[in-house]
Amino acid sequence: MNSTDRVAFYETMLDTFLAKAKDGGYIVLEVVGGADEYVQYRRCGDRILGEVGSRQWADPERPLPASAVDGLALLGFSGGGP
């Protein structure tokens, strides 16, 4: 799957989730073969909560590059913990 198709698929999945998820519903999208590389969203009333698997707490530690952390911060994500 090329990057354009991957982005279109991701957008379609999120659109469907936002249109149909009930309160407490969630969706998890992960990299095949990388269970610690994922993003998940949960509907909580009229809010959507998101989490990005950073791999930082895995062994061995593989933190996200600074550019990815900066990009996520622009979207409202903040650092967490294990």
N, C-alpha and C positions, 0 to 999 in steps of 0.2 A: 504494500500500500504506500503510495507516495505521500508527501507531506500535505499536499492540497486535499487529497481524499481523506487523510487522517483528521485534518482540521474540520472538514465538512461533517464527518462522522461524529466527532466530538460535539460540534454545535448542534447537530440533530438530537443527540442523546440528551444534552442539557435542555434544549427546547422542550422535548417530550417530558423530561423530569419536572421542569418548572410548570408545565401546563397540567400535569396529571398527578403529581405527588400529593399525598395527604399529609397532614401534620404528623411529624415523626418519621416520614418516609425518607429514604436516603438512596444515594447512588454512589458506587465506588468504581473508579476507572484506574486500572493498574497496568503497568508495563508487563507484557508477557514474560515470565521467567524472572521477574524482579518484584517479589511480593512487598519489598520495602520501598518501591517506587510507585506511588499512587497519588491520586487526588480523590477526595470524597466530599460530598455535599449532603446536608441534612436540612429538611424543611422544619422550621421551628416557628409555628404560627405564620406570621407574615414575613419572617426573616429566613434567609438562607445562610447556614453556617458552612464554612469550608475548611478543609484540612489538607495539607500537602505533606506527603511522606518525604522526609528530607534525607533519610539514610544516615543522619548524623549520629543517631543513637544505636546504630547497628554495630556489630563487630565483624570486620574492622570498620572503624568510623570513616564515612565517605560523605562529608558535608557538601551541600550544594555550593556551586561557585558563587562568588560575591554578586555577579551580574544577575543570577537567578534570584537570590535573596532580595536584591534591590528591586527587581521587577515585581516580585510578590508583595513587597512593602507598598509599592504604588497601587496595588489592587486591594490593600487593606489588611494583608496578612501580617502577622507578627510572629516572632520566634516563640517556641514553646519549650518543651522538655520531654524527657523519656516517658 
